[in-house]
């Protein structure tokens, strides 16, 4: 379950670090997105919220991927 602050962070995203929106949908794009997020954040937990997967490290939201829109973001704070 997302907190209000986490939901706001996701909903206010305007610049996506993962953008496959112009590509034809493919399950492979989801795998590429997850591997990219894993390589950058070393997340330890993910949760599928139905259309959106969120990624956590030590219970801190570090990234999300909207697999219906094929867009996602690794939050800068996750890689500092």
KATAJO-V306638 format. One record per pair of residues at least 24 apart in sequence whose C-alpha atoms are under 10 Angstrom apart, sorted by the first residue. I is the first residue (numbers start at 1). J is the second residue. D is the distance in whole Angstrom. If there is no record, write none. Layout:
# KATAJO-V306638
<<I,J,D> <I,J,D>>
This chain:
# KATAJO-V306638
<<1,47,9> <1,49,8> <1,54,10> <2,49,9> <2,54,9> <2,61,9> <3,61,10> <6,54,10> <6,60,9> <6,61,7> <6,62,10> <7,61,10> <9,61,9> <9,63,10> <9,75,9> <10,54,9> <10,61,10> <10,63,9> <10,64,7> <10,65,10> <10,66,10> <10,72,9> <10,73,8> <10,75,9> <13,72,9> <13,73,8> <13,75,9> <14,73,9> <15,71,10> <15,72,9> <15,73,8> <16,64,10> <16,65,9> <16,71,6> <16,72,6> <16,73,5> <16,74,8> <16,75,9> <17,63,10> <17,65,10> <17,71,8> <17,72,6> <17,73,5> <17,74,6> <17,75,9> <17,76,10> <18,64,9> <18,65,8> <18,66,10> <18,70,8> <18,71,6> <18,72,5> <18,73,6> <18,74,8> <19,65,9> <19,66,10> <19,69,9> <19,70,6> <19,71,5> <19,72,7> <19,73,9> <20,67,9> <20,69,8> <20,70,5> <20,71,6> <20,72,9> <21,67,10> <21,68,9> <21,69,6> <21,70,5> <21,71,6> <21,72,10> <22,69,10> <22,70,9> <22,71,10> <23,70,8> <24,70,9> <25,67,9> <25,68,9> <25,69,9> <25,70,8> <26,67,10> <26,70,9> <27,67,9> <29,67,9> <29,70,8> <30,65,8> <30,66,9> <30,67,7> <30,68,10> <30,70,8> <30,71,10> <33,64,9> <33,65,7> <33,66,10> <33,67,9> <33,70,9> <33,71,9> <33,72,8> <33,73,10> <34,63,10> <34,64,9> <34,65,8> <34,72,10> <36,74,9> <37,62,9> <37,63,7> <37,64,8> <37,65,9> <37,72,9> <37,73,8> <37,74,7> <38,63,9> <38,74,10> <40,74,8> <40,78,8> <40,79,7> <41,74,8> <41,75,9> <41,76,10> <41,77,10> <41,78,6> <41,79,6> <41,80,10> <42,78,9> <42,79,9> <43,78,9>>
